[in-house]
Amino acid sequence: MPKSTKYRAKIADEQGHIAYTAEEDAVWADLYAAQQDNVQKYMARDYLDGLKRLELPKTRVPSCKDISERLLDLTGWRVQPVPALIGFETFFGMLADRLFPAASFIRSREDFDYIEEPDIFHEIFGHTPLLSDPRFAAFSQAIGKAGVQAGPKDYAWLIRLYWFSIEFGLRWQDGEIKALGSGLASSPTELVYAVESDIPDRDPFDVLTILRTPYRIDMHQMGYFVLQDPEALFAAADRNLLADVKQAQSLGLLPNKFPPKATAAE
């Protein structure tokens, strides 16, 4: 996750609602409109079913309180606004408690197509549809529980399993590759790229390989992992993930597929 951000958290009132400006609502509306056709074309049924269940507003930023009320009925989860950046320890602890941390700001027009840090559009439009499915919600909680038991040196290894599944996972569906991850659902450019581009690798889902695979948050991925069936992901929740992390650490990271980061002088 990024170490700093230009964005500031929005503060909820006593009733749990956040007052967004007309321009912020307009950004949400434009993001929703930009993604509406693409998610229908490229996202997996698992995500689309969740989007239908939640009936998110299309023209304004939703209230985390309202989304929480729907999720509580479906899976027992809630959404809680948090500062723009939180640490791994806090993140894992919240997931373990079936509490999804949602950055409360929405991106600027400048960052419309791609934003490095998660914003409210990513959190709500991207994540909550899968959290409305008991199977995916249970997997996210399992990641949280493993993270609570992990040590700080394990965090960056464990989070890769979440990154390459819940955030940027792909799956086979009716003989085609579809996007599953929340980071793809909320990105106007990476969703199409992940499914159609011939640039990134698309490898079979494998827990140990994923735990050893580096990633970057400031550009489109150079590789994705494809689930043959989501059951493989749900089965991973029953594994001893900390033992998997230790084994991955003993094997070491796989070669980095990314180009080197440009320096300020470049």
PyRosetta script that sets phi, psi and omega in degrees:
from pyrosetta import init, pose_from_sequence

init()
pose = pose_from_sequence("MPKSTKYRAKIADEQGHIAYTAEEDAVWADLYAAQQDNVQKYMARDYLDGLKRLELPKTRVPSCKDISERLLDLTGWRVQPVPALIGFETFFGMLADRLFPAASFIRSREDFDYIEEPDIFHEIFGHTPLLSDPRFAAFSQAIGKAGVQAGPKDYAWLIRLYWFSIEFGLRWQDGEIKALGSGLASSPTELVYAVESDIPDRDPFDVLTILRTPYRIDMHQMGYFVLQDPEALFAAADRNLLADVKQAQSLGLLPNKFPPKATAAE")
pose.set_psi(1, 153.6)
pose.set_omega(1, -179.1)
pose.set_phi(2, -65.1)
pose.set_psi(2, 152.0)
pose.set_omega(2, -177.8)
pose.set_phi(3, -89.6)
pose.set_psi(3, -16.7)
pose.set_omega(3, 179.0)
pose.set_phi(4, -149.4)
pose.set_psi(4, 163.2)
pose.set_omega(4, -179.1)
pose.set_phi(5, -150.5)
pose.set_psi(5, 152.3)
pose.set_omega(5, 176.3)
pose.set_phi(6, -85.8)
pose.set_psi(6, -10.1)
pose.set_omega(6, -176.5)
pose.set_phi(7, -89.6)
pose.set_psi(7, 152.7)
pose.set_omega(7, 177.3)
pose.set_phi(8, -119.3)
pose.set_psi(8, 145.4)
pose.set_omega(8, -179.1)
pose.set_phi(9, -67.1)
pose.set_psi(9, 147.1)
pose.set_omega(9, 172.2)
pose.set_phi(10, -92.9)
pose.set_psi(10, 141.6)
pose.set_omega(10, -174.7)
pose.set_phi(11, -101.3)
pose.set_psi(11, 131.3)
pose.set_omega(11, 179.3)
pose.set_phi(12, -77.2)
pose.set_psi(12, 152.4)
pose.set_omega(12, 176.2)
pose.set_phi(13, -82.7)
pose.set_psi(13, -174.0)
pose.set_omega(13, -175.8)
pose.set_phi(14, -63.9)
pose.set_psi(14, -23.7)
pose.set_omega(14, 178.4)
pose.set_phi(15, -89.0)
pose.set_psi(15, -1.7)
pose.set_omega(15, 178.4)
pose.set_phi(16, 90.0)
pose.set_psi(16, 8.0)
pose.set_omega(16, -179.6)
pose.set_phi(17, -98.4)
pose.set_psi(17, 150.4)
pose.set_omega(17, 177.9)
pose.set_phi(18, -114.3)
pose.set_psi(18, 133.9)
pose.set_omega(18, 179.0)
pose.set_phi(19, -87.8)
pose.set_psi(19, 110.8)
pose.set_omega(19, 176.2)
pose.set_phi(20, -97.8)
pose.set_psi(20, 149.0)
pose.set_omega(20, -179.6)
pose.set_phi(21, -76.7)
pose.set_psi(21, 166.7)
pose.set_omega(21, 177.4)
pose.set_phi(22, -60.7)
pose.set_psi(22, -36.9)
pose.set_omega(22, 178.8)
pose.set_phi(23, -68.3)
pose.set_psi(23, -38.3)
pose.set_omega(23, 177.6)
pose.set_phi(24, -66.0)
pose.set_psi(24, -40.4)
pose.set_omega(24, 174.5)
pose.set_phi(25, -62.8)
pose.set_psi(25, -36.6)
pose.set_omega(25, 179.7)
pose.set_phi(26, -66.9)
pose.set_psi(26, -37.7)
pose.set_omega(26, 176.6)
pose.set_phi(27, -63.1)
pose.set_psi(27, -45.0)
pose.set_omega(27, 176.3)
pose.set_phi(28, -57.1)
pose.set_psi(28, -48.4)
pose.set_omega(28, -178.0)
pose.set_phi(29, -59.7)
pose.set_psi(29, -41.1)
pose.set_omega(29, -179.0)
pose.set_phi(30, -72.0)
pose.set_psi(30, -37.5)
pose.set_omega(30, 176.0)
pose.set_phi(31, -64.0)
pose.set_psi(31, -44.3)
pose.set_omega(31, 179.8)
pose.set_phi(32, -61.4)
pose.set_psi(32, -46.2)
pose.set_omega(32, 179.9)
pose.set_phi(33, -62.5)
pose.set_psi(33, -39.4)
pose.set_omega(33, -179.4)
pose.set_phi(34, -66.8)
pose.set_psi(34, -31.3)
pose.set_omega(34, -176.7)
pose.set_phi(35, -93.8)
pose.set_psi(35, -18.2)
pose.set_omega(35, -170.4)
pose.set_phi(36, -55.1)
pose.set_psi(36, -49.6)
pose.set_omega(36, -179.1)
pose.set_phi(37, -72.4)
pose.set_psi(37, -39.0)
pose.set_omega(37, -177.4)
pose.set_phi(38, -65.7)
pose.set_psi(38, -40.0)
pose.set_omega(38, -179.9)
pose.set_phi(39, -67.0)
pose.set_psi(39, -35.2)
pose.set_omega(39, 177.8)
pose.set_phi(40, -64.8)
pose.set_psi(40, -32.9)
pose.set_omega(40, -177.6)
pose.set_phi(41, -83.9)
pose.set_psi(41, -39.4)
pose.set_omega(41, -168.1)
pose.set_phi(42, -110.4)
pose.set_psi(42, -22.0)
pose.set_omega(42, -176.2)
pose.set_phi(43, -83.6)
pose.set_psi(43, 152.5)
pose.set_omega(43, 179.9)
pose.set_phi(44, -72.6)
pose.set_psi(44, 159.4)
pose.set_omega(44, 179.1)
pose.set_phi(45, -58.5)
pose.set_psi(45, -33.6)
pose.set_omega(45, -179.4)
pose.set_phi(46, -55.3)
pose.set_psi(46, -45.1)
pose.set_omega(46, 178.4)
pose.set_phi(47, -70.2)
pose.set_psi(47, -47.1)
pose.set_omega(47, -175.9)
pose.set_phi(48, -62.8)
pose.set_psi(48, -36.8)
pose.set_omega(48, 176.8)
pose.set_phi(49, -62.8)
pose.set_psi(49, -40.2)
pose.set_omega(49, 178.5)
pose.set_phi(50, -67.4)
pose.set_psi(50, -40.1)
pose.set_omega(50, 178.3)
pose.set_phi(51, -60.7)
pose.set_psi(51, -39.7)
pose.set_omega(51, 178.4)
pose.set_phi(52, -67.3)
pose.set_psi(52, -40.2)
pose.set_omega(52, 179.7)
pose.set_phi(53, -61.1)
pose.set_psi(53, -38.0)
pose.set_omega(53, -172.3)
pose.set_phi(54, -84.7)
pose.set_psi(54, -26.1)
pose.set_omega(54, 179.6)
pose.set_phi(55, 50.3)
pose.set_psi(55, 57.2)
pose.set_omega(55, -178.2)
pose.set_phi(56, -64.4)
pose.set_psi(56, 145.5)
pose.set_omega(56, 175.3)
pose.set_phi(57, -64.2)
pose.set_psi(57, 144.6)
pose.set_omega(57, -176.9)
pose.set_phi(58, -97.9)
pose.set_psi(58, -18.2)
pose.set_omega(58, -171.7)
pose.set_phi(59, -117.2)
pose.set_psi(59, 2.8)
pose.set_omega(59, 178.3)
pose.set_phi(60, -149.9)
pose.set_psi(60, 158.7)
pose.set_omega(60, 176.7)
pose.set_phi(61, -68.3)
pose.set_psi(61, 126.8)
pose.set_omega(61, -179.4)
pose.set_phi(62, -71.0)
pose.set_psi(62, 160.5)
pose.set_omega(62, 174.7)
pose.set_phi(63, -87.8)
pose.set_psi(63, 130.7)
pose.set_omega(63, 176.4)
pose.set_phi(64, -59.4)
pose.set_psi(64, -33.6)
pose.set_omega(64, 178.9)
pose.set_phi(65, -62.8)
pose.set_psi(65, -43.8)
pose.set_omega(65, 179.7)
pose.set_phi(66, -66.5)
pose.set_psi(66, -41.3)
pose.set_omega(66, 179.2)
pose.set_phi(67, -65.5)
pose.set_psi(67, -38.3)
pose.set_omega(67, 178.6)
pose.set_phi(68, -60.3)
pose.set_psi(68, -40.7)
pose.set_omega(68, -179.3)
pose.set_phi(69, -61.5)
pose.set_psi(69, -37.8)
pose.set_omega(69, 178.6)
pose.set_phi(70, -72.1)
pose.set_psi(70, -42.9)
pose.set_omega(70, -179.1)
pose.set_phi(71, -66.4)
pose.set_psi(71, -37.0)
pose.set_omega(71, 179.1)
pose.set_phi(72, -57.8)
pose.set_psi(72, -40.5)
pose.set_omega(72, 179.2)
pose.set_phi(73, -69.0)
pose.set_psi(73, -30.9)
pose.set_omega(73, -173.9)
pose.set_phi(74, -89.7)
pose.set_psi(74, -45.3)
pose.set_omega(74, -172.8)
pose.set_phi(75, -138.0)
pose.set_psi(75, -2.2)
pose.set_omega(75, -178.8)
pose.set_phi(76, 82.2)
pose.set_psi(76, 11.0)
pose.set_omega(76, 179.5)
pose.set_phi(77, -94.3)
pose.set_psi(77, 158.3)
pose.set_omega(77, 172.2)
pose.set_phi(78, -131.6)
pose.set_psi(78, 161.0)
pose.set_omega(78, 176.2)
pose.set_phi(79, -114.1)
pose.set_psi(79, 127.7)
pose.set_omega(79, -178.4)
pose.set_phi(80, -123.1)
pose.set_psi(80, 123.5)
pose.set_omega(80, 175.6)
pose.set_phi(81, -61.2)
pose.set_psi(81, 140.1)
pose.set_omega(81, -179.8)
pose.set_phi(82, -136.6)
pose.set_psi(82, 167.0)
pose.set_omega(82, 172.0)
pose.set_phi(83, -56.9)
pose.set_psi(83, 163.7)
pose.set_omega(83, -175.0)
pose.set_phi(84, -55.2)
pose.set_psi(84, -35.5)
pose.set_omega(84, -178.3)
pose.set_phi(85, -128.5)
pose.set_psi(85, 133.2)
pose.set_omega(85, 173.4)
pose.set_phi(86, -130.3)
pose.set_psi(86, 157.5)
pose.set_omega(86, -178.7)
pose.set_phi(87, -81.3)
pose.set_psi(87, 166.3)
pose.set_omega(87, -179.9)
pose.set_phi(88, -58.7)
pose.set_psi(88, -40.9)
pose.set_omega(88, -176.5)
pose.set_phi(89, -61.1)
pose.set_psi(89, -44.4)
pose.set_omega(89, 177.8)
pose.set_phi(90, -65.5)
pose.set_psi(90, -43.3)
pose.set_omega(90, -179.3)
pose.set_phi(91, -59.5)
pose.set_psi(91, -50.4)
pose.set_omega(91, -179.5)
pose.set_phi(92, -62.8)
pose.set_psi(92, -40.9)
pose.set_omega(92, -179.1)
pose.set_phi(93, -62.7)
pose.set_psi(93, -39.0)
pose.set_omega(93, 179.0)
pose.set_phi(94, -68.6)
pose.set_psi(94, -42.8)
pose.set_omega(94, 177.8)
pose.set_phi(95, -60.1)
pose.set_psi(95, -41.0)
pose.set_omega(95, 180.0)
pose.set_phi(96, -60.2)
pose.set_psi(96, -29.7)
pose.set_omega(96, -179.5)
pose.set_phi(97, -94.7)
pose.set_psi(97, 14.7)
pose.set_omega(97, -178.0)
pose.set_phi(98, 55.3)
pose.set_psi(98, 44.8)
pose.set_omega(98, 179.9)
pose.set_phi(99, -126.9)
pose.set_psi(99, 114.8)
pose.set_omega(99, -177.4)
pose.set_phi(100, -93.2)
pose.set_psi(100, 123.4)
pose.set_omega(100, -179.6)
pose.set_phi(101, -78.8)
pose.set_psi(101, 123.2)
pose.set_omega(101, -177.8)
pose.set_phi(102, -118.0)
pose.set_psi(102, 115.6)
pose.set_omega(102, 172.7)
pose.set_phi(103, -60.3)
pose.set_psi(103, 131.7)
pose.set_omega(103, -167.1)
pose.set_phi(104, -89.8)
pose.set_psi(104, -12.3)
pose.set_omega(104, -179.9)
pose.set_phi(105, -83.9)
pose.set_psi(105, 162.4)
pose.set_omega(105, 173.2)
pose.set_phi(106, -118.4)
pose.set_psi(106, 146.1)
pose.set_omega(106, -174.9)
pose.set_phi(107, -59.0)
pose.set_psi(107, 158.3)
pose.set_omega(107, 175.6)
pose.set_phi(108, -84.9)
pose.set_psi(108, 168.8)
pose.set_omega(108, 175.9)
pose.set_phi(109, -59.2)
pose.set_psi(109, -33.3)
pose.set_omega(109, -179.7)
pose.set_phi(110, -60.9)
pose.set_psi(110, -33.4)
pose.set_omega(110, -177.9)
pose.set_phi(111, -104.5)
pose.set_psi(111, 23.0)
pose.set_omega(111, -171.6)
pose.set_phi(112, -57.2)
pose.set_psi(112, -46.1)
pose.set_omega(112, -174.0)
pose.set_phi(113, -80.6)
pose.set_psi(113, -30.0)
pose.set_omega(113, -179.1)
pose.set_phi(114, -155.9)
pose.set_psi(114, 128.7)
pose.set_omega(114, 177.6)
pose.set_phi(115, -125.8)
pose.set_psi(115, 134.8)
pose.set_omega(115, -175.5)
pose.set_phi(116, -69.8)
pose.set_psi(116, -44.7)
pose.set_omega(116, -179.7)
pose.set_phi(117, -94.9)
pose.set_psi(117, 153.6)
pose.set_omega(117, -179.2)
pose.set_phi(118, -71.2)
pose.set_psi(118, 138.0)
pose.set_omega(118, 174.8)
pose.set_phi(119, -117.4)
pose.set_psi(119, -178.8)
pose.set_omega(119, -174.9)
pose.set_phi(120, -64.6)
pose.set_psi(120, -29.5)
pose.set_omega(120, 177.2)
pose.set_phi(121, -67.0)
pose.set_psi(121, -44.7)
pose.set_omega(121, 176.4)
pose.set_phi(122, -61.2)
pose.set_psi(122, -44.6)
pose.set_omega(122, -174.7)
pose.set_phi(123, -66.2)
pose.set_psi(123, -46.0)
pose.set_omega(123, -174.7)
pose.set_phi(124, -86.9)
pose.set_psi(124, -56.0)
pose.set_omega(124, -178.9)
pose.set_phi(125, -67.5)
pose.set_psi(125, -35.6)
pose.set_omega(125, -178.1)
pose.set_phi(126, -80.8)
pose.set_psi(126, -51.1)
pose.set_omega(126, -169.0)
pose.set_phi(127, -91.7)
pose.set_psi(127, -41.5)
pose.set_omega(127, -168.8)
pose.set_phi(128, -66.0)
pose.set_psi(128, -28.3)
pose.set_omega(128, 176.0)
pose.set_phi(129, -57.9)
pose.set_psi(129, -42.7)
pose.set_omega(129, 177.7)
pose.set_phi(130, -70.9)
pose.set_psi(130, -31.7)
pose.set_omega(130, 178.3)
pose.set_phi(131, -70.3)
pose.set_psi(131, -12.5)
pose.set_omega(131, 175.7)
pose.set_phi(132, -83.8)
pose.set_psi(132, -5.1)
pose.set_omega(132, 177.8)
pose.set_phi(133, -101.3)
pose.set_psi(133, 119.3)
pose.set_omega(133, -176.0)
pose.set_phi(134, -55.2)
pose.set_psi(134, -32.0)
pose.set_omega(134, -177.5)
pose.set_phi(135, -69.9)
pose.set_psi(135, -47.9)
pose.set_omega(135, 179.4)
pose.set_phi(136, -71.0)
pose.set_psi(136, -35.2)
pose.set_omega(136, 177.0)
pose.set_phi(137, -62.1)
pose.set_psi(137, -40.2)
pose.set_omega(137, 179.0)
pose.set_phi(138, -66.7)
pose.set_psi(138, -36.6)
pose.set_omega(138, 177.5)
pose.set_phi(139, -64.0)
pose.set_psi(139, -44.8)
pose.set_omega(139, 178.7)
pose.set_phi(140, -60.5)
pose.set_psi(140, -39.6)
pose.set_omega(140, 177.8)
pose.set_phi(141, -65.5)
pose.set_psi(141, -37.8)
pose.set_omega(141, 178.4)
pose.set_phi(142, -62.6)
pose.set_psi(142, -39.6)
pose.set_omega(142, 175.6)
pose.set_phi(143, -61.5)
pose.set_psi(143, -42.9)
pose.set_omega(143, 178.7)
pose.set_phi(144, -61.8)
pose.set_psi(144, -44.5)
pose.set_omega(144, -179.2)
pose.set_phi(145, -64.0)
pose.set_psi(145, -39.5)
pose.set_omega(145, 176.9)
pose.set_phi(146, -64.8)
pose.set_psi(146, -40.1)
pose.set_omega(146, 179.8)
pose.set_phi(147, -64.7)
pose.set_psi(147, -36.6)
pose.set_omega(147, 178.1)
pose.set_phi(148, -62.3)
pose.set_psi(148, -34.4)
pose.set_omega(148, -179.2)
pose.set_phi(149, -86.1)
pose.set_psi(149, -12.2)
pose.set_omega(149, -176.6)
pose.set_phi(150, -80.8)
pose.set_psi(150, 165.1)
pose.set_omega(150, 172.9)
pose.set_phi(151, -97.6)
pose.set_psi(151, 163.3)
pose.set_omega(151, -178.7)
pose.set_phi(152, -53.8)
pose.set_psi(152, -32.0)
pose.set_omega(152, -179.9)
pose.set_phi(153, -72.1)
pose.set_psi(153, -13.3)
pose.set_omega(153, -178.7)
pose.set_phi(154, -94.3)
pose.set_psi(154, -18.0)
pose.set_omega(154, -171.0)
pose.set_phi(155, -56.6)
pose.set_psi(155, -49.0)
pose.set_omega(155, -175.8)
pose.set_phi(156, -65.4)
pose.set_psi(156, -24.1)
pose.set_omega(156, 177.5)
pose.set_phi(157, -79.0)
pose.set_psi(157, -47.3)
pose.set_omega(157, -176.9)
pose.set_phi(158, -65.1)
pose.set_psi(158, -38.3)
pose.set_omega(158, -175.4)
pose.set_phi(159, -63.8)
pose.set_psi(159, -21.4)
pose.set_omega(159, 179.4)
pose.set_phi(160, -62.9)
pose.set_psi(160, -32.7)
pose.set_omega(160, 178.7)
pose.set_phi(161, -66.5)
pose.set_psi(161, -38.6)
pose.set_omega(161, 176.2)
pose.set_phi(162, -68.5)
pose.set_psi(162, -43.2)
pose.set_omega(162, -177.5)
pose.set_phi(163, -60.2)
pose.set_psi(163, -47.9)
pose.set_omega(163, -174.6)
pose.set_phi(164, -87.5)
pose.set_psi(164, 9.0)
pose.set_omega(164, 176.0)
pose.set_phi(165, -126.8)
pose.set_psi(165, -73.9)
pose.set_omega(165, -177.2)
pose.set_phi(166, -66.5)
pose.set_psi(166, -34.7)
pose.set_omega(166, -179.6)
pose.set_phi(167, -87.2)
pose.set_psi(167, -49.8)
pose.set_omega(167, -172.1)
pose.set_phi(168, -133.4)
pose.set_psi(168, 31.6)
pose.set_omega(168, 179.7)
pose.set_phi(169, -78.8)
pose.set_psi(169, 154.2)
pose.set_omega(169, 172.7)
pose.set_phi(170, -122.4)
pose.set_psi(170, 163.2)
pose.set_omega(170, 175.6)
pose.set_phi(171, -148.5)
pose.set_psi(171, 155.9)
pose.set_omega(171, 171.2)
pose.set_phi(172, -81.6)
pose.set_psi(172, 137.2)
pose.set_omega(172, 177.4)
pose.set_phi(173, -147.9)
pose.set_psi(173, 116.5)
pose.set_omega(173, 179.9)
pose.set_phi(174, 52.9)
pose.set_psi(174, 41.2)
pose.set_omega(174, 176.3)
pose.set_phi(175, 79.9)
pose.set_psi(175, 6.2)
pose.set_omega(175, 179.2)
pose.set_phi(176, -125.8)
pose.set_psi(176, 153.6)
pose.set_omega(176, 173.6)
pose.set_phi(177, -84.1)
pose.set_psi(177, 128.9)
pose.set_omega(177, 176.3)
pose.set_phi(178, -123.9)
pose.set_psi(178, 154.8)
pose.set_omega(178, 177.8)
pose.set_phi(179, -82.5)
pose.set_psi(179, 143.2)
pose.set_omega(179, -179.7)
pose.set_phi(180, -120.7)
pose.set_psi(180, -32.1)
pose.set_omega(180, -169.8)
pose.set_phi(181, -74.3)
pose.set_psi(181, 150.0)
pose.set_omega(181, -178.1)
pose.set_phi(182, -67.3)
pose.set_psi(182, -35.4)
pose.set_omega(182, 177.8)
pose.set_phi(183, -64.9)
pose.set_psi(183, -28.9)
pose.set_omega(183, 177.4)
pose.set_phi(184, -78.7)
pose.set_psi(184, -42.5)
pose.set_omega(184, -179.0)
pose.set_phi(185, -58.5)
pose.set_psi(185, -33.5)
pose.set_omega(185, -174.4)
pose.set_phi(186, -97.0)
pose.set_psi(186, 2.2)
pose.set_omega(186, -178.2)
pose.set_phi(187, -107.6)
pose.set_psi(187, 114.4)
pose.set_omega(187, 179.7)
pose.set_phi(188, -59.4)
pose.set_psi(188, -26.5)
pose.set_omega(188, -177.3)
pose.set_phi(189, -103.2)
pose.set_psi(189, -40.4)
pose.set_omega(189, -173.8)
pose.set_phi(190, -74.4)
pose.set_psi(190, -24.3)
pose.set_omega(190, 178.0)
pose.set_phi(191, -59.6)
pose.set_psi(191, -49.6)
pose.set_omega(191, 179.6)
pose.set_phi(192, -66.5)
pose.set_psi(192, -43.6)
pose.set_omega(192, 179.8)
pose.set_phi(193, -58.3)
pose.set_psi(193, -44.7)
pose.set_omega(193, -174.9)
pose.set_phi(194, -63.4)
pose.set_psi(194, -33.8)
pose.set_omega(194, -175.9)
pose.set_phi(195, -92.5)
pose.set_psi(195, -37.4)
pose.set_omega(195, -169.6)
pose.set_phi(196, -105.7)
pose.set_psi(196, -28.3)
pose.set_omega(196, -172.8)
pose.set_phi(197, -68.1)
pose.set_psi(197, 147.3)
pose.set_omega(197, 174.9)
pose.set_phi(198, -93.9)
pose.set_psi(198, 9.4)
pose.set_omega(198, -179.8)
pose.set_phi(199, -79.2)
pose.set_psi(199, -53.4)
pose.set_omega(199, -174.6)
pose.set_phi(200, -78.6)
pose.set_psi(200, 153.7)
pose.set_omega(200, 170.6)
pose.set_phi(201, -75.8)
pose.set_psi(201, 151.8)
pose.set_omega(201, 174.3)
pose.set_phi(202, -133.0)
pose.set_psi(202, 103.1)
pose.set_omega(202, -174.0)
pose.set_phi(203, -106.8)
pose.set_psi(203, 156.6)
pose.set_omega(203, 177.1)
pose.set_phi(204, -62.9)
pose.set_psi(204, 146.6)
pose.set_omega(204, 178.9)
pose.set_phi(205, -64.1)
pose.set_psi(205, 125.7)
pose.set_omega(205, 177.7)
pose.set_phi(206, -151.2)
pose.set_psi(206, 122.1)
pose.set_omega(206, -171.8)
pose.set_phi(207, -58.3)
pose.set_psi(207, -51.1)
pose.set_omega(207, -176.1)
pose.set_phi(208, -64.9)
pose.set_psi(208, -39.5)
pose.set_omega(208, 177.9)
pose.set_phi(209, -63.1)
pose.set_psi(209, -42.3)
pose.set_omega(209, 179.5)
pose.set_phi(210, -62.5)
pose.set_psi(210, -44.4)
pose.set_omega(210, -178.8)
pose.set_phi(211, -62.2)
pose.set_psi(211, -21.1)
pose.set_omega(211, -177.8)
pose.set_phi(212, -100.8)
pose.set_psi(212, 2.6)
pose.set_omega(212, -172.9)
pose.set_phi(213, -98.3)
pose.set_psi(213, 117.5)
pose.set_omega(213, 178.2)
pose.set_phi(214, -67.7)
pose.set_psi(214, 155.0)
pose.set_omega(214, 174.0)
pose.set_phi(215, -144.0)
pose.set_psi(215, 165.4)
pose.set_omega(215, 174.1)
pose.set_phi(216, -126.1)
pose.set_psi(216, 150.0)
pose.set_omega(216, -177.5)
pose.set_phi(217, -100.3)
pose.set_psi(217, -5.8)
pose.set_omega(217, -172.0)
pose.set_phi(218, -105.9)
pose.set_psi(218, 15.8)
pose.set_omega(218, 178.8)
pose.set_phi(219, -161.2)
pose.set_psi(219, 167.8)
pose.set_omega(219, 176.2)
pose.set_phi(220, -64.7)
pose.set_psi(220, 148.1)
pose.set_omega(220, -176.5)
pose.set_phi(221, -68.2)
pose.set_psi(221, 150.6)
pose.set_omega(221, 176.0)
pose.set_phi(222, -95.1)
pose.set_psi(222, -3.1)
pose.set_omega(222, 178.6)
pose.set_phi(223, -160.9)
pose.set_psi(223, 146.2)
pose.set_omega(223, 178.0)
pose.set_phi(224, -130.9)
pose.set_psi(224, 163.3)
pose.set_omega(224, 176.9)
pose.set_phi(225, -116.8)
pose.set_psi(225, 136.4)
pose.set_omega(225, -171.6)
pose.set_phi(226, -112.4)
pose.set_psi(226, 120.5)
pose.set_omega(226, 175.4)
pose.set_phi(227, -77.6)
pose.set_psi(227, 129.7)
pose.set_omega(227, 172.6)
pose.set_phi(228, -67.0)
pose.set_psi(228, -35.0)
pose.set_omega(228, 178.9)
pose.set_phi(229, -157.4)
pose.set_psi(229, 140.1)
pose.set_omega(229, 179.1)
pose.set_phi(230, -56.3)
pose.set_psi(230, -20.3)
pose.set_omega(230, 178.8)
pose.set_phi(231, -58.6)
pose.set_psi(231, -29.1)
pose.set_omega(231, 177.5)
pose.set_phi(232, -65.7)
pose.set_psi(232, -33.7)
pose.set_omega(232, 176.9)
pose.set_phi(233, -71.3)
pose.set_psi(233, -43.8)
pose.set_omega(233, -179.0)
pose.set_phi(234, -65.5)
pose.set_psi(234, -34.4)
pose.set_omega(234, 177.6)
pose.set_phi(235, -64.9)
pose.set_psi(235, -31.7)
pose.set_omega(235, 179.7)
pose.set_phi(236, -62.9)
pose.set_psi(236, -26.9)
pose.set_omega(236, 179.2)
pose.set_phi(237, -66.0)
pose.set_psi(237, -22.7)
pose.set_omega(237, -179.5)
pose.set_phi(238, -91.6)
pose.set_psi(238, -3.1)
pose.set_omega(238, 178.7)
pose.set_phi(239, -76.3)
pose.set_psi(239, 165.0)
pose.set_omega(239, 169.9)
pose.set_phi(240, -84.6)
pose.set_psi(240, 88.2)
pose.set_omega(240, -172.3)
pose.set_phi(241, -65.8)
pose.set_psi(241, -31.1)
pose.set_omega(241, 178.1)
pose.set_phi(242, -69.6)
pose.set_psi(242, -34.4)
pose.set_omega(242, 174.0)
pose.set_phi(243, -67.0)
pose.set_psi(243, -38.4)
pose.set_omega(243, 176.0)
pose.set_phi(244, -61.8)
pose.set_psi(244, -41.3)
pose.set_omega(244, 179.0)
pose.set_phi(245, -62.1)
pose.set_psi(245, -44.2)
pose.set_omega(245, 179.9)
pose.set_phi(246, -62.2)
pose.set_psi(246, -40.6)
pose.set_omega(246, 178.5)
pose.set_phi(247, -65.7)
pose.set_psi(247, -41.8)
pose.set_omega(247, 178.4)
pose.set_phi(248, -62.0)
pose.set_psi(248, -40.9)
pose.set_omega(248, 178.9)
pose.set_phi(249, -63.4)
pose.set_psi(249, -37.8)
pose.set_omega(249, 179.8)
pose.set_phi(250, -68.4)
pose.set_psi(250, -30.5)
pose.set_omega(250, 179.1)
pose.set_phi(251, -82.5)
pose.set_psi(251, -28.0)
pose.set_omega(251, 178.3)
pose.set_phi(252, 89.8)
pose.set_psi(252, 165.9)
pose.set_omega(252, -179.9)
pose.set_phi(253, -69.8)
pose.set_psi(253, 149.7)
pose.set_omega(253, 173.8)
pose.set_phi(254, -80.2)
pose.set_psi(254, 163.1)
pose.set_omega(254, -179.7)
pose.set_phi(255, -56.8)
pose.set_psi(255, 143.2)
pose.set_omega(255, -179.8)
pose.set_phi(256, -76.3)
pose.set_psi(256, 128.6)
pose.set_omega(256, 179.1)
pose.set_phi(257, -90.1)
pose.set_psi(257, -6.1)
pose.set_omega(257, -173.7)
pose.set_phi(258, -87.1)
pose.set_psi(258, 151.5)
pose.set_omega(258, 169.9)
pose.set_phi(259, -70.6)
pose.set_psi(259, 155.7)
pose.set_omega(259, 178.0)
pose.set_phi(260, -63.3)
pose.set_psi(260, 148.4)
pose.set_omega(260, 177.7)
pose.set_phi(261, -67.0)
pose.set_psi(261, 139.9)
pose.set_omega(261, 177.3)
pose.set_phi(262, -71.8)
pose.set_psi(262, 145.3)
pose.set_omega(262, 176.3)
pose.set_phi(263, -92.9)
pose.set_psi(263, 168.7)
pose.set_omega(263, -178.8)
pose.set_phi(264, -59.2)
pose.set_psi(264, -35.3)
pose.set_omega(264, -179.2)
pose.set_phi(265, -67.4)
pose.set_psi(265, -25.6)
pose.set_omega(265, -179.6)
pose.set_phi(266, -82.4)
pose.dump_pdb("model.pdb")
